[in-house]
Amino acid sequence: MPSRAATGLNQGRSSRTPSARPAGYDARLLFPVLFLVGIGIVMVYSASSALALKKYGNSYFFIKKQAMFALVGLMALVVGRHFPYRGLRLLAYPAVALTLGLLLAVHLTGFGHSAGGATRWLRIGGFTLQPAELARMAMILYLAYSMSKKQDRIREFSIGFVPHIMVLTVLIIPIMLQPDFGSVVILTLITGLMLFVGGVPLRYLALAGLAAAPVGGYLLLSADYRLKRLMSFLDPWEYPTSDGYQTIHSLMAFGSGGLWGTGIGKSLQKLFYLPEPHTDFIFSVIGEEFGLVGVAMIVMLYGLIIWRGIAIARQTTDPFGALLSFGLTTAIALQVCINMGVTMGLLPTKGLTLPFLSYGGTSLVLNMAAVGVLMNIGISPWLKRKPR
């Protein structure tokens, strides 16, 4: 029985001979990404200049690093665009093993770096890496490769479901210990969506969700800070100086922006009101300085990227390429939705960056590399062309 990767993402495909590969870059992906990265560099400076001046004595501290990250990310995009994506299949298992090693190194070596009450980074010299970001990409690559190999047996519980859930469990345990509940949620959602699209029966996923619910409830109630975050999400004004502080000032930023915004560089909430305004809450600063018009433009640019990524996933006739492009697009979409939901008070506070905009090297480089891979899949000989 064909999987959803064949009947859903690849609906209506024929098994014809692959066509020639066109040259160039996909402008429908490249331009929105470059616009967002450019806006991100400007907004990182706007949001962080006062903080950088106070903390490091240099208002350009964060923008210099973000510009360097953007340059490395651009190189990663180019490599992803020109490296044949089917060659990534060979990296599926090594990527999972490497990521697991890095996640364990956060806890078991002296290179683990803590900030904000969490130990989520590896710091070696002046270089900092967040392994949870790598876990996302490694899991997507592994799932795409594994499910594409098992197309004829994907509906079997012991073949299509159990091995993939076991790998997910192995990766999320060290992430939970950091703790990084937000990354666990995203990784679990990506896995569930890819398994569903790949053809795993919905009943297996529903039963897994029911089984995981008590564990999730225990983790929520056993950690005092998570319970406080949930309560402050329901009514942030009951906790104006503690757990509701971020949400209140984020909403104040959006409210102050109005239709057109206060103007670039004129945000008040970034002046030591919003914690880390250049990372998790950069969207709030954009809302204050550019208003509803700026927010709508950012949402439109993300919409173009997600639309194009899904279109590529639907058009390719290669199951591995279809699942890989769907997974990469889903990862970006979930991160965007969760970050925006948090800043607007629609979701409990989570420490997640906004792709292409927030300060952070690991996230920016990996997301740009993902866009390069999407472009490579989009020009592959397995892509269905529209008849002339």
N, C-alpha and C positions, 0 to 999 in steps of 0.2 A: 504494500500500500504506500503511495507516495506521501511524503511529509508536507507540512505547510510550507517549508522552504521551496518545495517544487510547485505546489498548487497555489500558494498565496503570494510569496515574494516573486515567484517566477511564473505567474499565471499566464497561460497562453504562449509559452516559449516553444520553439521548435528545437530539434536536435541537429540543426544544420551545421555546416562547417564554419568554424570561427572566421570572422572577417578580418581585414587588415586593421592594424592599430593606428588611429589618428594621432597626430602630433599635437603639441601645445598643452596648455593648462585650461582647466574648466573654469571659465570666468564666473559662472554662476556659483561656484564654491570659493574661488580665490578672492574675488573682490569683497564679498561680505566679511571674510576672515581678515583680510588686510585692513579693511575699515575698522573692524572691532579692535584689532591689535593696535592700530594707530590711535584710536580714541582711548584705548586702555593706557598707553604710554602717557598721553596728556593728562588723563584723569588720575593716574597713579601719582603724578607730580602734584596735581591740584589737591588731592586728598591727603598726601603724606608730607608735603613740604614743611609744615609747621611741626609735625611730629618728628621728622628727620632732623630739623634744626635743633630742637630741644634735646633729642636723644643722642645724636651723633655730631652736632655742631656743623652740619652740612645739609642744607635743604634739598640738595640734588642727590642725596645718598640712594634713595629708592629708585628714582627715575633712571639713574645710570645703570643700576643692576637690571631694571626691567627692560631697558633698551638692549642690553647685552643678551638677556633671555630671549627677546624677540628676534635678534639676529641668529642665535643658535636655533630657535624654533623655525625660522625661515629656511635654514639649511636642512633641518629635519624634514620640513615639508617637501623640499626639492628631492631629497633622498627617497622619501616615501613615494613621491610621484614617479620616479624613474626606476626604483627597485621593483622587479616583477613580484606582485603581491603573492602569487602562488608559492614563491620561495619561502614565504613566512611560515608555511606549514611545517618546515623543518625546525622552526624555533618554538613550536607550541609547548612541548614538554620542557625544554631547557628554560623557557621563560617562566613557567610555573615554578620550577625548581629554584631558579635564581631569585625570584620574588619572595618565595618562602624563606630562603636564606637571609635576604635583606630584612624581612619582617622580624625574624628571630634575632638578627644582629642588633636591632633597636633595643631589645630587652637584655641580651646576653653579652654584649660587648660594651666597652667604654665609649663607643662612638654615638650612642643614643643621646639625642638632644631634646630637652624638655622646654616647653613654653606654654603658658596659660593653663598649667595644671595637667598637661598631657605630654607624653613622650612619643612623638610621631615621626621624628626626623633622625636621619643619620648625618652627622657632621664630621667630615674628614678635612682638616685644614680649614680653608675658607669655603669649601664646597658643601652644600646642604642638599639632601635628597629625601623625599617623602615616599617611602616604599608603598604606601597604600594606593598612591596614584598608579604606580606600576602594576599593582595587583589587579586593578581594573582592566588594564590593557592585556595583561597576561591571561586573565580569565576569559576575555572575549576571544582572544586568539585560540586558546585551548578549546573552548566550546565550538567555535566555527570549524576547527579541524576535526575534532572528535565526532561531532554530529554529522559532518559531511561524509565521514568514513562509514558511518553506521546507518545510512539512509534506509536500507532495506530492513533494519531491525530496530529502528529508533523507537517504536511503540512498545518494545519489550521493557518491562520494569527493571530487570537486571542489566540491561544493555544501554537503554536510552536515558534512564533516570538515575539509578544508584551511583554509577561512577562519577557523574557530573556533580551530584550533590556532595559526594565525599570530598572532591577537590575543593568545592566551595567552602565546606566546613573547615578543611585544613587551612585555608587562607584567612577565613574570618576570625578564627580563634585568636591568633596573635594581634589582629587589628583591634579586637575587642579589649585586649589587655592594655592597649595604649593609653587611654581608651579613645576610640574613634567610631562612635555609634553611627554617625552620618555616613561614613564610608561603607560600613557594614550594610546599611539600608540600601545604598545605591548598588553595591555589588550583588546583593540578593535580588533586587528588582531586575537588574540586567540579566542575571542568570535565569530567573523565572520567565522573563519575556523571550529570551533566546530559545529556551527549551520549548516554550509554547509554539513559537514560530517554526522551530525546527521539526515539530511533529510529535513531541512528547504528549501523551494524552492529558487532557485537562484534569482528569480525576486524580492523577498522581500529584500534580501541582497543588490541587486543592487540599488533598490529604496532608501534603507537606506543610502547607500553610497552617492548617489546623493543628498539626503536631508542634509547629514552631511557636504558635500563639502563647502557650503557657510559658515557654522559655523567654519570649519577648516580654511578657508581663512581669516575670520574675526579675529580669534585668532592669526593667523600668522602675519597679518598686524597691529593688535592693540598693539602688544608687540614689542617694538623697538629692544630688544635684540634678539628676534626670527628672525626678518627680517634681522638683521645684521649677524646672524649665517647663514642664507640662502645665503646671498650675499657673505660671506666669503667662503662658501662651493663651490660656483661657481668659485671663483678665490681667493684662500687664500693669494696669494702673493700681492694682492692689499691691504691687511690688516695685514701686517707682525708683527705689534706690538700690535694688538688688537684681533679681533675675528678670524683671520687666524693664530694666533700664535701657538695654539695647533696642528693644522693640519700640519703646516710647520715642526715643530720639530718632530712630529710623523713620517712624511715621511722621514725626515733626519735620524731618528733612523733606519728605515727599509733599507734605502739606505746605511747606514754605515755598516750594518750587512753583506751584500754581501751573499755569498753562505754558509759559515761556521760560520759567526759571529765573533765578536771581542773577545769573551770569557766571561765566567760567571764573573760577578762583574765588567766588564770593560766598561759598557755603559757610554757614556758621556752625553746623553740627560736626564738621570735621575738626573743629578747633577744640579737641580734647573732650568732646561730648560723646561722639560715637567711638567705641573702642575699635581699633584696627580699621579705620575707614578706607584704607587702600587695599584691603583684602576681602574679608567677608561682606562688608557693607559698602563697597564701592558703588553699587547700584543705587543706594540711598543718596550718595553724594551727586551722582548723575541726575537723579530725580530733583534734587534741590537746585542744582546749577543750570539744568537744561529743561526742567519742567516736564509736563505731559508730552510735549512735542519730542523732546529728547528721549524720553522713556519709550515712546511709540516707535521711534526710529531704531532703537536698540532691539526691541522685540521683533521688528520687521527683519533686521539683519539676521538674527538668530533663526527666525522662521524660514528665511531663504536657505540657510545652511541645512536645517533639518529636512526641509522639503526636498532639496537636491540629494541629500544622503539617502533618504527613503526611496527616491526615484531610481537611484543607482542600484539599490538593493533589489528593487522590483524588476529592473531591466536585465540584470545579468543572468545568464543561464547556468552559471557555475554555482553549485550549492555552497561551496566554501566561500566564494566571493560574496554571494548573497547574504549569508549569515554573518560574515565578517563586517560588511558594510552596514548591515542592520545593527549589529552590536556597537560599532563605533558611533553611529549616529544616535542610538539610544542613550549611550553613555553621556554624550554632550547634552542631549535634550533633558535628561533627568537632572543633570547638574545645574542646568539653566533654570529649570522649573523649581527645584528645591531652593536654590539661592534666592531667586526672586520671591518665592513664597515666604521665605524667612524674613527678608527685608520688608515685606509688606504686611507682616503679621499674620499671614495665612497658614504658616507652619511653625512648629516649635523651633527655637534657635538651634542651628547646626553649624559647625565650623567648616563650611564648604565655600570654595572660591567660585567666582563667575568666570566661565571659560573665555579666554582671549582678553579679558578686561582686568581681572584682579591681579595684584602683584603675586608673583610666585613662579619660580623657574620650572619646577617639575611639571606642574599643571600646564603651563603655557607650551613648553617644548613637546610634551606628549600629545596634547590636543592638536598642535600644528602638524605633528607627524601623522596623526590619525587622518587629518584632512588630506595630506599627501597620499596616504594609502587609498582613501576614498577616490581621489582623482585617478589613481592607477587602475583601480577596479572599473572606474567609469570609462576608461579608454581601452579596456581589455578586449581581446578578440571574442570573448564570450558574451559581450554586451549585445542585446538585441537592438538592431537599428530600425528606425522608421522607414517604411518603403517610400521610395521616391515617386 
